[in-house]
Amino acid sequence: MPALWSTSYGQVLLLKLAVLAGVAGTGLYNWKRVQPALGTEGATDRLARSATIELGIGLVVVIVTAVL
């Protein structure tokens, strides 16, 4: 466990897990807030904005994974 904080590999792994939690949080937001609102006014824009954010965070996950 101490290697997670003391090595560069462990620190990058923790960063990846934190960013991955951001993807999961955005997905949860889409599932609980955006999906039920589909069909109402403005829901399409809300979905597009949220999906763009989720994809951006996913790209950061891929970049951090490449560092590993």
mmCIF file as Biopython writes it, N, C-alpha, C and O atoms, coordinates in Angstrom:
data_model
#
loop_
_atom_site.group_PDB
_atom_site.id
_atom_site.type_symbol
_atom_site.label_atom_id
_atom_site.label_alt_id
_atom_site.label_comp_id
_atom_site.label_asym_id
_atom_site.label_entity_id
_atom_site.label_seq_id
_atom_site.pdbx_PDB_ins_code
_atom_site.Cartn_x
_atom_site.Cartn_y
_atom_site.Cartn_z
_atom_site.occupancy
_atom_site.B_iso_or_equiv
_atom_site.auth_seq_id
_atom_site.auth_asym_id
_atom_site.pdbx_PDB_model_num
ATOM 1   N N  . MET A ? 1  ? 0.809   -1.214 0.000   1.0 0.0 1  A 1 
ATOM 2   C CA . MET A ? 1  ? 0.000   0.000  0.000   1.0 0.0 1  A 1 
ATOM 3   C C  . MET A ? 1  ? 0.848   1.272  0.000   1.0 0.0 1  A 1 
ATOM 4   O O  . MET A ? 1  ? 0.503   2.222  -0.703  1.0 0.0 1  A 1 
ATOM 5   N N  . PRO A ? 2  ? 1.924   1.326  0.749   1.0 0.0 2  A 1 
ATOM 6   C CA . PRO A ? 2  ? 2.708   2.570  0.751   1.0 0.0 2  A 1 
ATOM 7   C C  . PRO A ? 2  ? 3.280   2.916  -0.626  1.0 0.0 2  A 1 
ATOM 8   O O  . PRO A ? 2  ? 3.574   4.078  -0.906  1.0 0.0 2  A 1 
ATOM 9   N N  . ALA A ? 3  ? 3.435   1.905  -1.480  1.0 0.0 3  A 1 
ATOM 10  C CA . ALA A ? 3  ? 3.970   2.161  -2.817  1.0 0.0 3  A 1 
ATOM 11  C C  . ALA A ? 3  ? 3.015   2.999  -3.660  1.0 0.0 3  A 1 
ATOM 12  O O  . ALA A ? 3  ? 3.445   3.644  -4.616  1.0 0.0 3  A 1 
ATOM 13  N N  . LEU A ? 4  ? 1.734   3.000  -3.324  1.0 0.0 4  A 1 
ATOM 14  C CA . LEU A ? 4  ? 0.776   3.822  -4.074  1.0 0.0 4  A 1 
ATOM 15  C C  . LEU A ? 4  ? 1.089   5.307  -3.943  1.0 0.0 4  A 1 
ATOM 16  O O  . LEU A ? 4  ? 0.875   6.071  -4.884  1.0 0.0 4  A 1 
ATOM 17  N N  . TRP A ? 5  ? 1.587   5.714  -2.797  1.0 0.0 5  A 1 
ATOM 18  C CA . TRP A ? 5  ? 1.876   7.128  -2.580  1.0 0.0 5  A 1 
ATOM 19  C C  . TRP A ? 5  ? 3.344   7.484  -2.842  1.0 0.0 5  A 1 
ATOM 20  O O  . TRP A ? 5  ? 3.666   8.633  -3.143  1.0 0.0 5  A 1 
ATOM 21  N N  . SER A ? 6  ? 4.227   6.489  -2.726  1.0 0.0 6  A 1 
ATOM 22  C CA . SER A ? 6  ? 5.657   6.799  -2.793  1.0 0.0 6  A 1 
ATOM 23  C C  . SER A ? 6  ? 6.279   6.580  -4.170  1.0 0.0 6  A 1 
ATOM 24  O O  . SER A ? 6  ? 7.372   7.084  -4.427  1.0 0.0 6  A 1 
ATOM 25  N N  . THR A ? 7  ? 5.616   5.843  -5.064  1.0 0.0 7  A 1 
ATOM 26  C CA . THR A ? 7  ? 6.189   5.612  -6.396  1.0 0.0 7  A 1 
ATOM 27  C C  . THR A ? 7  ? 5.402   6.397  -7.435  1.0 0.0 7  A 1 
ATOM 28  O O  . THR A ? 7  ? 4.222   6.698  -7.255  1.0 0.0 7  A 1 
ATOM 29  N N  . SER A ? 8  ? 6.082   6.717  -8.519  1.0 0.0 8  A 1 
ATOM 30  C CA . SER A ? 8  ? 5.400   7.457  -9.587  1.0 0.0 8  A 1 
ATOM 31  C C  . SER A ? 8  ? 4.326   6.590  -10.241 1.0 0.0 8  A 1 
ATOM 32  O O  . SER A ? 8  ? 3.276   7.099  -10.632 1.0 0.0 8  A 1 
ATOM 33  N N  . TYR A ? 9  ? 4.577   5.291  -10.364 1.0 0.0 9  A 1 
ATOM 34  C CA . TYR A ? 9  ? 3.572   4.391  -10.931 1.0 0.0 9  A 1 
ATOM 35  C C  . TYR A ? 9  ? 2.308   4.391  -10.076 1.0 0.0 9  A 1 
ATOM 36  O O  . TYR A ? 9  ? 1.198   4.483  -10.601 1.0 0.0 9  A 1 
ATOM 37  N N  . GLY A ? 10 ? 2.476   4.289  -8.780  1.0 0.0 10 A 1 
ATOM 38  C CA . GLY A ? 10 ? 1.327   4.287  -7.877  1.0 0.0 10 A 1 
ATOM 39  C C  . GLY A ? 10 ? 0.554   5.593  -7.927  1.0 0.0 10 A 1 
ATOM 40  O O  . GLY A ? 10 ? -0.675  5.595  -7.873  1.0 0.0 10 A 1 
ATOM 41  N N  . GLN A ? 11 ? 1.269   6.698  -8.029  1.0 0.0 11 A 1 
ATOM 42  C CA . GLN A ? 11 ? 0.607   8.006  -8.101  1.0 0.0 11 A 1 
ATOM 43  C C  . GLN A ? 11 ? -0.192  8.153  -9.390  1.0 0.0 11 A 1 
ATOM 44  O O  . GLN A ? 11 ? -1.301  8.687  -9.381  1.0 0.0 11 A 1 
ATOM 45  N N  . VAL A ? 12 ? 0.375   7.675  -10.508 1.0 0.0 12 A 1 
ATOM 46  C CA . VAL A ? 12 ? -0.351  7.745  -11.779 1.0 0.0 12 A 1 
ATOM 47  C C  . VAL A ? 12 ? -1.558  6.809  -11.741 1.0 0.0 12 A 1 
ATOM 48  O O  . VAL A ? 12 ? -2.615  7.136  -12.281 1.0 0.0 12 A 1 
ATOM 49  N N  . LEU A ? 13 ? -1.404  5.660  -11.112 1.0 0.0 13 A 1 
ATOM 50  C CA . LEU A ? 13 ? -2.530  4.734  -10.973 1.0 0.0 13 A 1 
ATOM 51  C C  . LEU A ? 13 ? -3.654  5.361  -10.156 1.0 0.0 13 A 1 
ATOM 52  O O  . LEU A ? 13 ? -4.824  5.229  -10.514 1.0 0.0 13 A 1 
ATOM 53  N N  . LEU A ? 14 ? -3.314  6.037  -9.070  1.0 0.0 14 A 1 
ATOM 54  C CA . LEU A ? 14 ? -4.335  6.726  -8.276  1.0 0.0 14 A 1 
ATOM 55  C C  . LEU A ? 14 ? -5.008  7.836  -9.077  1.0 0.0 14 A 1 
ATOM 56  O O  . LEU A ? 14 ? -6.216  8.046  -8.964  1.0 0.0 14 A 1 
ATOM 57  N N  . LEU A ? 15 ? -4.224  8.545  -9.885  1.0 0.0 15 A 1 
ATOM 58  C CA . LEU A ? 15 ? -4.795  9.580  -10.753 1.0 0.0 15 A 1 
ATOM 59  C C  . LEU A ? 15 ? -5.778  8.965  -11.743 1.0 0.0 15 A 1 
ATOM 60  O O  . LEU A ? 15 ? -6.865  9.498  -11.968 1.0 0.0 15 A 1 
ATOM 61  N N  . LYS A ? 16 ? -5.384  7.840  -12.330 1.0 0.0 16 A 1 
ATOM 62  C CA . LYS A ? 16 ? -6.271  7.159  -13.283 1.0 0.0 16 A 1 
ATOM 63  C C  . LYS A ? 16 ? -7.569  6.742  -12.602 1.0 0.0 16 A 1 
ATOM 64  O O  . LYS A ? 16 ? -8.648  6.906  -13.172 1.0 0.0 16 A 1 
ATOM 65  N N  . LEU A ? 17 ? -7.477  6.211  -11.401 1.0 0.0 17 A 1 
ATOM 66  C CA . LEU A ? 17 ? -8.682  5.802  -10.681 1.0 0.0 17 A 1 
ATOM 67  C C  . LEU A ? 17 ? -9.579  6.990  -10.362 1.0 0.0 17 A 1 
ATOM 68  O O  . LEU A ? 17 ? -10.803 6.880  -10.422 1.0 0.0 17 A 1 
ATOM 69  N N  . ALA A ? 18 ? -8.977  8.120  -10.025 1.0 0.0 18 A 1 
ATOM 70  C CA . ALA A ? 18 ? -9.758  9.321  -9.732  1.0 0.0 18 A 1 
ATOM 71  C C  . ALA A ? 18 ? -10.476 9.827  -10.980 1.0 0.0 18 A 1 
ATOM 72  O O  . ALA A ? 18 ? -11.645 10.207 -10.920 1.0 0.0 18 A 1 
ATOM 73  N N  . VAL A ? 19 ? -9.771  9.828  -12.111 1.0 0.0 19 A 1 
ATOM 74  C CA . VAL A ? 19 ? -10.388 10.283 -13.360 1.0 0.0 19 A 1 
ATOM 75  C C  . VAL A ? 19 ? -11.472 9.302  -13.792 1.0 0.0 19 A 1 
ATOM 76  O O  . VAL A ? 19 ? -12.518 9.709  -14.296 1.0 0.0 19 A 1 
ATOM 77  N N  . LEU A ? 20 ? -11.222 8.019  -13.597 1.0 0.0 20 A 1 
ATOM 78  C CA . LEU A ? 20 ? -12.222 7.005  -13.928 1.0 0.0 20 A 1 
ATOM 79  C C  . LEU A ? 20 ? -13.485 7.182  -13.079 1.0 0.0 20 A 1 
ATOM 80  O O  . LEU A ? 20 ? -14.596 6.946  -13.554 1.0 0.0 20 A 1 
ATOM 81  N N  . ALA A ? 21 ? -13.311 7.593  -11.839 1.0 0.0 21 A 1 
ATOM 82  C CA . ALA A ? 21 ? -14.466 7.890  -10.986 1.0 0.0 21 A 1 
ATOM 83  C C  . ALA A ? 21 ? -15.263 9.061  -11.560 1.0 0.0 21 A 1 
ATOM 84  O O  . ALA A ? 21 ? -16.486 9.104  -11.431 1.0 0.0 21 A 1 
ATOM 85  N N  . GLY A ? 22 ? -14.567 10.015 -12.199 1.0 0.0 22 A 1 
ATOM 86  C CA . GLY A ? 22 ? -15.261 11.117 -12.869 1.0 0.0 22 A 1 
ATOM 87  C C  . GLY A ? 22 ? -16.112 10.633 -14.031 1.0 0.0 22 A 1 
ATOM 88  O O  . GLY A ? 22 ? -17.224 11.121 -14.237 1.0 0.0 22 A 1 
ATOM 89  N N  . VAL A ? 23 ? -15.592 9.669  -14.796 1.0 0.0 23 A 1 
ATOM 90  C CA . VAL A ? 23 ? -16.377 9.081  -15.895 1.0 0.0 23 A 1 
ATOM 91  C C  . VAL A ? 23 ? -17.605 8.372  -15.334 1.0 0.0 23 A 1 
ATOM 92  O O  . VAL A ? 23 ? -18.710 8.511  -15.858 1.0 0.0 23 A 1 
ATOM 93  N N  . ALA A ? 24 ? -17.398 7.616  -14.269 1.0 0.0 24 A 1 
ATOM 94  C CA . ALA A ? 24 ? -18.522 6.902  -13.657 1.0 0.0 24 A 1 
ATOM 95  C C  . ALA A ? 24 ? -19.560 7.875  -13.104 1.0 0.0 24 A 1 
ATOM 96  O O  . ALA A ? 24 ? -20.762 7.633  -13.213 1.0 0.0 24 A 1 
ATOM 97  N N  . GLY A ? 25 ? -19.099 8.962  -12.519 1.0 0.0 25 A 1 
ATOM 98  C CA . GLY A ? 25 ? -20.026 9.968  -11.991 1.0 0.0 25 A 1 
ATOM 99  C C  . GLY A ? 25 ? -20.835 10.637 -13.088 1.0 0.0 25 A 1 
ATOM 100 O O  . GLY A ? 25 ? -22.028 10.892 -12.926 1.0 0.0 25 A 1 
ATOM 101 N N  . THR A ? 26 ? -20.186 10.917 -14.194 1.0 0.0 26 A 1 
ATOM 102 C CA . THR A ? 26 ? -20.897 11.518 -15.322 1.0 0.0 26 A 1 
ATOM 103 C C  . THR A ? 26 ? -21.907 10.539 -15.908 1.0 0.0 26 A 1 
ATOM 104 O O  . THR A ? 26 ? -23.016 10.924 -16.277 1.0 0.0 26 A 1 
ATOM 105 N N  . GLY A ? 27 ? -21.515 9.272  -15.990 1.0 0.0 27 A 1 
ATOM 106 C CA . GLY A ? 27 ? -22.451 8.252  -16.465 1.0 0.0 27 A 1 
ATOM 107 C C  . GLY A ? 27 ? -23.649 8.109  -15.549 1.0 0.0 27 A 1 
ATOM 108 O O  . GLY A ? 27 ? -24.776 7.937  -16.013 1.0 0.0 27 A 1 
ATOM 109 N N  . LEU A ? 28 ? -23.411 8.178  -14.258 1.0 0.0 28 A 1 
ATOM 110 C CA . LEU A ? 28 ? -24.510 8.115  -13.294 1.0 0.0 28 A 1 
ATOM 111 C C  . LEU A ? 28 ? -25.448 9.315  -13.459 1.0 0.0 28 A 1 
ATOM 112 O O  . LEU A ? 28 ? -26.669 9.174  -13.396 1.0 0.0 28 A 1 
ATOM 113 N N  . TYR A ? 29 ? -24.862 10.491 -13.670 1.0 0.0 29 A 1 
ATOM 114 C CA . TYR A ? 29 ? -25.662 11.691 -13.910 1.0 0.0 29 A 1 
ATOM 115 C C  . TYR A ? 29 ? -26.529 11.508 -15.165 1.0 0.0 29 A 1 
ATOM 116 O O  . TYR A ? 29 ? -27.714 11.842 -15.163 1.0 0.0 29 A 1 
ATOM 117 N N  . ASN A ? 30 ? -25.927 10.975 -16.231 1.0 0.0 30 A 1 
ATOM 118 C CA . ASN A ? 30 ? -26.691 10.737 -17.461 1.0 0.0 30 A 1 
ATOM 119 C C  . ASN A ? 30 ? -27.846 9.781  -17.212 1.0 0.0 30 A 1 
ATOM 120 O O  . ASN A ? 30 ? -28.957 9.992  -17.696 1.0 0.0 30 A 1 
ATOM 121 N N  . TRP A ? 31 ? -27.576 8.742  -16.462 1.0 0.0 31 A 1 
ATOM 122 C CA . TRP A ? 31 ? -28.571 7.715  -16.222 1.0 0.0 31 A 1 
ATOM 123 C C  . TRP A ? 31 ? -29.713 8.213  -15.342 1.0 0.0 31 A 1 
ATOM 124 O O  . TRP A ? 31 ? -30.882 7.952  -15.624 1.0 0.0 31 A 1 
ATOM 125 N N  . LYS A ? 32 ? -29.366 8.936  -14.268 1.0 0.0 32 A 1 
ATOM 126 C CA . LYS A ? 32 ? -30.386 9.343  -13.296 1.0 0.0 32 A 1 
ATOM 127 C C  . LYS A ? 32 ? -31.078 10.663 -13.625 1.0 0.0 32 A 1 
ATOM 128 O O  . LYS A ? 32 ? -32.249 10.833 -13.287 1.0 0.0 32 A 1 
ATOM 129 N N  . ARG A ? 33 ? -30.391 11.603 -14.275 1.0 0.0 33 A 1 
ATOM 130 C CA . ARG A ? 33 ? -30.950 12.932 -14.504 1.0 0.0 33 A 1 
ATOM 131 C C  . ARG A ? 33 ? -31.309 13.197 -15.964 1.0 0.0 33 A 1 
ATOM 132 O O  . ARG A ? 33 ? -32.375 13.734 -16.265 1.0 0.0 33 A 1 
ATOM 133 N N  . VAL A ? 34 ? -30.407 12.815 -16.866 1.0 0.0 34 A 1 
ATOM 134 C CA . VAL A ? 34 ? -30.614 13.182 -18.264 1.0 0.0 34 A 1 
ATOM 135 C C  . VAL A ? 34 ? -31.574 12.217 -18.948 1.0 0.0 34 A 1 
ATOM 136 O O  . VAL A ? 34 ? -32.505 12.657 -19.623 1.0 0.0 34 A 1 
ATOM 137 N N  . GLN A ? 35 ? -31.371 10.928 -18.791 1.0 0.0 35 A 1 
ATOM 138 C CA . GLN A ? 35 ? -32.216 9.949  -19.467 1.0 0.0 35 A 1 
ATOM 139 C C  . GLN A ? 35 ? -33.701 10.104 -19.130 1.0 0.0 35 A 1 
ATOM 140 O O  . GLN A ? 35 ? -34.521 10.068 -20.047 1.0 0.0 35 A 1 
ATOM 141 N N  . PRO A ? 36 ? -34.088 10.274 -17.864 1.0 0.0 36 A 1 
ATOM 142 C CA . PRO A ? 36 ? -35.514 10.445 -17.577 1.0 0.0 36 A 1 
ATOM 143 C C  . PRO A ? 36 ? -36.106 11.713 -18.195 1.0 0.0 36 A 1 
ATOM 144 O O  . PRO A ? 36 ? -37.316 11.787 -18.410 1.0 0.0 36 A 1 
ATOM 145 N N  . ALA A ? 37 ? -35.270 12.702 -18.480 1.0 0.0 37 A 1 
ATOM 146 C CA . ALA A ? 37 ? -35.768 13.959 -19.026 1.0 0.0 37 A 1 
ATOM 147 C C  . ALA A ? 37 ? -35.863 13.942 -20.550 1.0 0.0 37 A 1 
ATOM 148 O O  . ALA A ? 37 ? -36.369 14.893 -21.145 1.0 0.0 37 A 1 
ATOM 149 N N  . LEU A ? 38 ? -35.388 12.884 -21.183 1.0 0.0 38 A 1 
ATOM 150 C CA . LEU A ? 38 ? -35.440 12.840 -22.646 1.0 0.0 38 A 1 
ATOM 151 C C  . LEU A ? 38 ? -36.881 12.947 -23.120 1.0 0.0 38 A 1 
ATOM 152 O O  . LEU A ? 38 ? -37.793 12.362 -22.535 1.0 0.0 38 A 1 
ATOM 153 N N  . GLY A ? 39 ? -37.059 13.690 -24.169 1.0 0.0 39 A 1 
ATOM 154 C CA . GLY A ? 39 ? -38.391 13.940 -24.692 1.0 0.0 39 A 1 
ATOM 155 C C  . GLY A ? 39 ? -38.948 15.277 -24.260 1.0 0.0 39 A 1 
ATOM 156 O O  . GLY A ? 39 ? -39.984 15.713 -24.762 1.0 0.0 39 A 1 
ATOM 157 N N  . THR A ? 40 ? -38.276 15.926 -23.340 1.0 0.0 40 A 1 
ATOM 158 C CA . THR A ? 40 ? -38.709 17.250 -22.915 1.0 0.0 40 A 1 
ATOM 159 C C  . THR A ? 40 ? -37.860 18.305 -23.612 1.0 0.0 40 A 1 
ATOM 160 O O  . THR A ? 40 ? -36.848 18.001 -24.244 1.0 0.0 40 A 1 
ATOM 161 N N  . GLU A ? 41 ? -38.296 19.542 -23.481 1.0 0.0 41 A 1 
ATOM 162 C CA . GLU A ? 41 ? -37.591 20.646 -24.128 1.0 0.0 41 A 1 
ATOM 163 C C  . GLU A ? 41 ? -36.201 20.818 -23.521 1.0 0.0 41 A 1 
ATOM 164 O O  . GLU A ? 41 ? -36.060 20.894 -22.300 1.0 0.0 41 A 1 
ATOM 165 N N  . GLY A ? 42 ? -35.202 20.878 -24.347 1.0 0.0 42 A 1 
ATOM 166 C CA . GLY A ? 42 ? -33.835 21.102 -23.904 1.0 0.0 42 A 1 
ATOM 167 C C  . GLY A ? 42 ? -33.082 19.850 -23.495 1.0 0.0 42 A 1 
ATOM 168 O O  . GLY A ? 42 ? -31.888 19.919 -23.203 1.0 0.0 42 A 1 
ATOM 169 N N  . ALA A ? 43 ? -33.754 18.710 -23.469 1.0 0.0 43 A 1 
ATOM 170 C CA . ALA A ? 43 ? -33.095 17.480 -23.021 1.0 0.0 43 A 1 
ATOM 171 C C  . ALA A ? 43 ? -32.010 17.028 -23.992 1.0 0.0 43 A 1 
ATOM 172 O O  . ALA A ? 43 ? -30.992 16.476 -23.575 1.0 0.0 43 A 1 
ATOM 173 N N  . THR A ? 44 ? -32.222 17.259 -25.277 1.0 0.0 44 A 1 
ATOM 174 C CA . THR A ? 44 ? -31.226 16.856 -26.266 1.0 0.0 44 A 1 
ATOM 175 C C  . THR A ? 44 ? -29.935 17.638 -26.085 1.0 0.0 44 A 1 
ATOM 176 O O  . THR A ? 44 ? -28.849 17.064 -26.165 1.0 0.0 44 A 1 
ATOM 177 N N  . ASP A ? 45 ? -30.038 18.928 -25.844 1.0 0.0 45 A 1 
ATOM 178 C CA . ASP A ? 45 ? -28.845 19.741 -25.599 1.0 0.0 45 A 1 
ATOM 179 C C  . ASP A ? 45 ? -28.142 19.300 -24.320 1.0 0.0 45 A 1 
ATOM 180 O O  . ASP A ? 45 ? -26.914 19.236 -24.258 1.0 0.0 45 A 1 
ATOM 181 N N  . ARG A ? 46 ? -28.926 19.006 -23.325 1.0 0.0 46 A 1 
ATOM 182 C CA . ARG A ? 46 ? -28.369 18.550 -22.044 1.0 0.0 46 A 1 
ATOM 183 C C  . ARG A ? 46 ? -27.621 17.232 -22.216 1.0 0.0 46 A 1 
ATOM 184 O O  . ARG A ? 46 ? -26.545 17.042 -21.649 1.0 0.0 46 A 1 
ATOM 185 N N  . LEU A ? 47 ? -28.200 16.321 -23.003 1.0 0.0 47 A 1 
ATOM 186 C CA . LEU A ? 47 ? -27.563 15.032 -23.266 1.0 0.0 47 A 1 
ATOM 187 C C  . LEU A ? 47 ? -26.279 15.219 -24.061 1.0 0.0 47 A 1 
ATOM 188 O O  . LEU A ? 47 ? -25.265 14.591 -23.756 1.0 0.0 47 A 1 
ATOM 189 N N  . ALA A ? 48 ? -26.312 16.063 -25.062 1.0 0.0 48 A 1 
ATOM 190 C CA . ALA A ? 48 ? -25.124 16.306 -25.885 1.0 0.0 48 A 1 
ATOM 191 C C  . ALA A ? 48 ? -24.003 16.909 -25.050 1.0 0.0 48 A 1 
ATOM 192 O O  . ALA A ? 48 ? -22.847 16.505 -25.179 1.0 0.0 48 A 1 
ATOM 193 N N  . ARG A ? 49 ? -24.331 17.860 -24.204 1.0 0.0 49 A 1 
ATOM 194 C CA . ARG A ? 49 ? -23.333 18.500 -23.347 1.0 0.0 49 A 1 
ATOM 195 C C  . ARG A ? 49 ? -22.736 17.491 -22.367 1.0 0.0 49 A 1 
ATOM 196 O O  . ARG A ? 49 ? -21.520 17.444 -22.182 1.0 0.0 49 A 1 
ATOM 197 N N  . SER A ? 50 ? -23.581 16.699 -21.750 1.0 0.0 50 A 1 
ATOM 198 C CA . SER A ? 50 ? -23.129 15.719 -20.777 1.0 0.0 50 A 1 
ATOM 199 C C  . SER A ? 50 ? -22.291 14.623 -21.433 1.0 0.0 50 A 1 
ATOM 200 O O  . SER A ? 50 ? -21.284 14.188 -20.873 1.0 0.0 50 A 1 
ATOM 201 N N  . ALA A ? 51 ? -22.702 14.184 -22.604 1.0 0.0 51 A 1 
ATOM 202 C CA . ALA A ? 51 ? -21.944 13.153 -23.317 1.0 0.0 51 A 1 
ATOM 203 C C  . ALA A ? 51 ? -20.582 13.677 -23.751 1.0 0.0 51 A 1 
ATOM 204 O O  . ALA A ? 51 ? -19.597 12.938 -23.724 1.0 0.0 51 A 1 
ATOM 205 N N  . THR A ? 52 ? -20.515 14.931 -24.147 1.0 0.0 52 A 1 
ATOM 206 C CA . THR A ? 52 ? -19.238 15.530 -24.527 1.0 0.0 52 A 1 
ATOM 207 C C  . THR A ? 52 ? -18.293 15.578 -23.330 1.0 0.0 52 A 1 
ATOM 208 O O  . THR A ? 52 ? -17.103 15.291 -23.463 1.0 0.0 52 A 1 
ATOM 209 N N  . ILE A ? 53 ? -18.811 15.933 -22.187 1.0 0.0 53 A 1 
ATOM 210 C CA . ILE A ? 53 ? -17.996 15.964 -20.968 1.0 0.0 53 A 1 
ATOM 211 C C  . ILE A ? 53 ? -17.508 14.561 -20.627 1.0 0.0 53 A 1 
ATOM 212 O O  . ILE A ? 53 ? -16.340 14.372 -20.284 1.0 0.0 53 A 1 
ATOM 213 N N  . GLU A ? 54 ? -18.392 13.587 -20.719 1.0 0.0 54 A 1 
ATOM 214 C CA . GLU A ? 54 ? -18.019 12.207 -20.413 1.0 0.0 54 A 1 
ATOM 215 C C  . GLU A ? 54 ? -16.947 11.699 -21.363 1.0 0.0 54 A 1 
ATOM 216 O O  . GLU A ? 54 ? -16.008 11.028 -20.934 1.0 0.0 54 A 1 
ATOM 217 N N  . LEU A ? 55 ? -17.072 12.007 -22.636 1.0 0.0 55 A 1 
ATOM 218 C CA . LEU A ? 55 ? -16.057 11.599 -23.602 1.0 0.0 55 A 1 
ATOM 219 C C  . LEU A ? 55 ? -14.720 12.290 -23.348 1.0 0.0 55 A 1 
ATOM 220 O O  . LEU A ? 55 ? -13.662 11.680 -23.501 1.0 0.0 55 A 1 
ATOM 221 N N  . GLY A ? 56 ? -14.770 13.557 -22.962 1.0 0.0 56 A 1 
ATOM 222 C CA . GLY A ? 56 ? -13.537 14.281 -22.646 1.0 0.0 56 A 1 
ATOM 223 C C  . GLY A ? 56 ? -12.815 13.671 -21.461 1.0 0.0 56 A 1 
ATOM 224 O O  . GLY A ? 56 ? -11.595 13.503 -21.484 1.0 0.0 56 A 1 
ATOM 225 N N  . ILE A ? 57 ? -13.570 13.343 -20.428 1.0 0.0 57 A 1 
ATOM 226 C CA . ILE A ? 57 ? -12.961 12.705 -19.257 1.0 0.0 57 A 1 
ATOM 227 C C  . ILE A ? 57 ? -12.429 11.325 -19.635 1.0 0.0 57 A 1 
ATOM 228 O O  . ILE A ? 57 ? -11.373 10.912 -19.156 1.0 0.0 57 A 1 
ATOM 229 N N  . GLY A ? 58 ? -13.159 10.613 -20.491 1.0 0.0 58 A 1 
ATOM 230 C CA . GLY A ? 58 ? -12.689 9.308  -20.967 1.0 0.0 58 A 1 
ATOM 231 C C  . GLY A ? 58 ? -11.379 9.420  -21.729 1.0 0.0 58 A 1 
ATOM 232 O O  . GLY A ? 58 ? -10.520 8.543  -21.628 1.0 0.0 58 A 1 
ATOM 233 N N  . LEU A ? 59 ? -11.224 10.491 -22.487 1.0 0.0 59 A 1 
ATOM 234 C CA . LEU A ? 59 ? -9.969  10.728 -23.204 1.0 0.0 59 A 1 
ATOM 235 C C  . LEU A ? 59 ? -8.822  10.934 -22.216 1.0 0.0 59 A 1 
ATOM 236 O O  . LEU A ? 59 ? -7.709  10.459 -22.444 1.0 0.0 59 A 1 
ATOM 237 N N  . VAL A ? 60 ? -9.090  11.634 -21.134 1.0 0.0 60 A 1 
ATOM 238 C CA . VAL A ? 60 ? -8.067  11.826 -20.104 1.0 0.0 60 A 1 
ATOM 239 C C  . VAL A ? 60 ? -7.673  10.472 -19.496 1.0 0.0 60 A 1 
ATOM 240 O O  . VAL A ? 60 ? -6.497  10.248 -19.207 1.0 0.0 60 A 1 
ATOM 241 N N  . VAL A ? 61 ? -8.640  9.572  -19.301 1.0 0.0 61 A 1 
ATOM 242 C CA . VAL A ? 61 ? -8.340  8.229  -18.793 1.0 0.0 61 A 1 
ATOM 243 C C  . VAL A ? 61 ? -7.385  7.513  -19.742 1.0 0.0 61 A 1 
ATOM 244 O O  . VAL A ? 61 ? -6.423  6.883  -19.303 1.0 0.0 61 A 1 
ATOM 245 N N  . VAL A ? 62 ? -7.653  7.609  -21.044 1.0 0.0 62 A 1 
ATOM 246 C CA . VAL A ? 62 ? -6.787  6.959  -22.025 1.0 0.0 62 A 1 
ATOM 247 C C  . VAL A ? 62 ? -5.384  7.550  -21.992 1.0 0.0 62 A 1 
ATOM 248 O O  . VAL A ? 62 ? -4.401  6.813  -22.086 1.0 0.0 62 A 1 
ATOM 249 N N  . ILE A ? 63 ? -5.278  8.858  -21.860 1.0 0.0 63 A 1 
ATOM 250 C CA . ILE A ? 63 ? -3.967  9.517  -21.811 1.0 0.0 63 A 1 
ATOM 251 C C  . ILE A ? 63 ? -3.211  9.090  -20.553 1.0 0.0 63 A 1 
ATOM 252 O O  . ILE A ? 63 ? -2.020  8.786  -20.620 1.0 0.0 63 A 1 
ATOM 253 N N  . VAL A ? 64 ? -3.886  9.067  -19.422 1.0 0.0 64 A 1 
ATOM 254 C CA . VAL A ? 64 ? -3.219  8.640  -18.185 1.0 0.0 64 A 1 
ATOM 255 C C  . VAL A ? 64 ? -2.809  7.180  -18.285 1.0 0.0 64 A 1 
ATOM 256 O O  . VAL A ? 64 ? -1.750  6.806  -17.784 1.0 0.0 64 A 1 
ATOM 257 N N  . THR A ? 65 ? -3.619  6.354  -18.917 1.0 0.0 65 A 1 
ATOM 258 C CA . THR A ? 65 ? -3.276  4.947  -19.110 1.0 0.0 65 A 1 
ATOM 259 C C  . THR A ? 65 ? -2.039  4.813  -19.994 1.0 0.0 65 A 1 
ATOM 260 O O  . THR A ? 65 ? -1.209  3.932  -19.771 1.0 0.0 65 A 1 
ATOM 261 N N  . ALA A ? 66 ? -1.916  5.669  -20.981 1.0 0.0 66 A 1 
ATOM 262 C CA . ALA A ? 66 ? -0.731  5.633  -21.849 1.0 0.0 66 A 1 
ATOM 263 C C  . ALA A ? 66 ? 0.534   5.962  -21.063 1.0 0.0 66 A 1 
ATOM 264 O O  . ALA A ? 66 ? 1.608   5.452  -21.382 1.0 0.0 66 A 1 
ATOM 265 N N  . VAL A ? 67 ? 0.422   6.800  -20.049 1.0 0.0 67 A 1 
ATOM 266 C CA . VAL A ? 67 ? 1.577   7.133  -19.215 1.0 0.0 67 A 1 
ATOM 267 C C  . VAL A ? 67 ? 2.005   5.910  -18.408 1.0 0.0 67 A 1 
ATOM 268 O O  . VAL A ? 67 ? 3.195   5.694  -18.182 1.0 0.0 67 A 1 
ATOM 269 N N  . LEU A ? 68 ? 1.024   5.108  -17.975 1.0 0.0 68 A 1 
ATOM 270 C CA . LEU A ? 68 ? 1.348   3.915  -17.201 1.0 0.0 68 A 1 
ATOM 271 C C  . LEU A ? 68 ? 2.147   2.962  -18.071 1.0 0.0 68 A 1 
ATOM 272 O O  . LEU A ? 68 ? 2.528   1.883  -17.617 1.0 0.0 68 A 1 
#
